Structure formats: structure tokens, C-alpha cells
Amino acid sequence: MHYQPIKLKDELSKINDYWSPQVIGEMNDDQIELVKIDGDFIWHEHPDTDKLFIVLEGEMFIDFRDGQVKISKGEMCIVPGGVEHKPFAEKESHIMLVEPKRKID
């Protein structure tokens, strides 16, 4: 087996579209994704799973129906499954996501 690091900067340079997560690795039953964000995403929820947001560059916000959280570079936030939320960023930010592998039907 060949072991080597995943270079986040190189992986991020391949991403051209906002809000389009790219899988960069898998661990157990989870996948690790990188995404560039800017502006608003939609209100949504993940009924059966939690989602982890880690800010690598910039800052992001997550609106909840009962509040808001600001996540800055070097911080993370776990959104519990079934909680409606709307992520957004005021300027381009780079985020790592960890969530269960997507099932392809």
C-alpha cells in the first residue's frame, strides 16, 4: 500500500463551482468533502444524519429556525440530524464536510 498525504490546497484548486462538494476521502462509513462557498444556500435538513462543518479559510454562518452560529477559520460545528438549517458565507470560504457516504440507488 502507498501512503501519502492529501494536499487540501491542491484539492481546493480543482473546485471551480460554489456549493459543489467534492469527495477527497473516505473513512469507515463517512466521506470527507471539500467545498467552496459564497452567498446563500437553501433551507434544508438531513433527516437521518449529523453533518460536520470545518472552516479551513474564511468564515461561514449557519442559520437555524431558532438562532445562528458563526464559524471562523479553525473552528467547526456539528449540525444534528433532522435540524433545519441554511448555511451561507459573506465572501468565498473553504469548508471541509464530514458526513455518511452517499447511497447510490
C-alpha positions as CSV (number, residue, x, y, z in Angstrom):
1,M,0.0,0.0,0.0
2,H,1.2,3.5,-0.9
3,Y,0.7,6.1,1.9
4,Q,0.6,9.8,1.1
5,P,-1.0,13.0,2.4
6,I,-3.9,14.6,0.7
7,K,-2.9,18.2,-0.1
8,L,-6.0,20.3,0.7
9,K,-4.7,23.3,-1.2
10,D,-4.3,21.2,-4.4
11,E,-7.8,19.6,-4.0
12,L,-9.4,23.0,-3.4
13,S,-7.7,24.4,-6.6
14,K,-9.7,21.8,-8.6
15,I,-13.0,23.2,-7.4
16,N,-14.5,25.8,-9.7
17,D,-18.1,26.0,-8.6
18,Y,-19.6,27.2,-5.3
19,W,-21.7,24.8,-3.3
20,S,-20.5,21.7,-5.1
21,P,-18.8,19.4,-2.6
22,Q,-16.0,17.1,-3.9
23,V,-15.2,13.9,-2.1
24,I,-11.5,13.7,-1.2
25,G,-11.5,10.6,1.0
26,E,-13.5,8.0,2.9
27,M,-13.1,6.8,6.4
28,N,-15.2,4.0,7.9
29,D,-18.8,4.8,6.8
30,D,-18.1,8.5,6.3
31,Q,-16.8,10.6,3.4
32,I,-14.7,13.7,3.7
33,E,-15.5,16.5,1.3
34,L,-14.2,19.9,0.4
35,V,-16.4,22.7,-0.8
36,K,-16.1,26.4,-1.7
37,I,-19.0,28.5,-0.6
38,D,-20.1,32.1,-1.2
39,G,-23.6,33.6,-0.7
40,D,-26.6,31.7,0.5
41,F,-27.6,28.0,0.3
42,I,-31.1,26.8,0.8
43,W,-33.0,25.8,3.9
44,H,-32.7,22.1,4.3
45,E,-32.2,19.2,6.7
46,H,-30.5,15.8,6.8
47,P,-33.2,13.6,8.5
48,D,-31.0,10.6,9.3
49,T,-27.6,12.0,9.9
50,D,-25.5,14.7,11.6
51,K,-23.2,16.9,9.4
52,L,-19.8,18.3,10.4
53,F,-18.6,21.7,9.0
54,I,-14.9,22.6,9.5
55,V,-13.8,26.1,8.2
56,L,-10.4,26.0,6.6
57,E,-10.4,29.5,5.2
58,G,-12.7,32.5,5.7
59,E,-15.9,32.2,7.8
60,M,-19.4,30.9,7.4
61,F,-22.7,31.2,9.1
62,I,-25.5,28.7,9.7
63,D,-29.0,30.0,10.2
64,F,-31.3,27.8,12.3
65,R,-35.0,28.5,12.8
66,D,-34.1,29.4,16.4
67,G,-30.7,31.1,16.0
68,Q,-27.5,31.4,14.1
69,V,-23.9,30.3,14.5
70,K,-20.8,31.9,13.1
71,I,-17.9,29.5,12.3
72,S,-14.5,31.1,11.7
73,K,-11.2,29.6,10.3
74,G,-10.0,26.8,12.6
75,E,-13.5,26.2,14.1
76,M,-16.1,23.5,13.4
77,C,-19.8,22.9,14.0
78,I,-21.9,19.8,14.1
79,V,-25.5,20.1,12.8
80,P,-27.6,17.4,14.3
81,G,-29.7,15.2,12.0
82,G,-33.2,16.5,11.4
83,V,-32.4,20.1,12.3
84,E,-33.4,22.6,9.5
85,H,-30.5,24.9,8.6
86,K,-29.3,27.3,6.0
87,P,-25.5,27.8,5.5
88,F,-24.1,30.9,4.0
89,A,-20.9,33.0,3.6
90,E,-20.5,36.7,3.0
91,K,-17.4,36.0,0.9
92,E,-15.7,33.0,-0.5
93,S,-14.8,30.5,2.2
94,H,-13.3,26.9,2.1
95,I,-15.1,24.2,4.1
96,M,-14.4,20.6,4.9
97,L,-17.5,18.4,5.4
98,V,-17.8,15.0,7.1
99,E,-20.9,13.0,6.6
100,P,-22.0,9.4,5.9
101,K,-21.3,8.0,2.5
102,R,-24.0,8.7,0.0
103,K,-26.0,5.7,-1.0
104,I,-26.4,5.3,-4.8
105,D,-29.8,3.7,-5.6
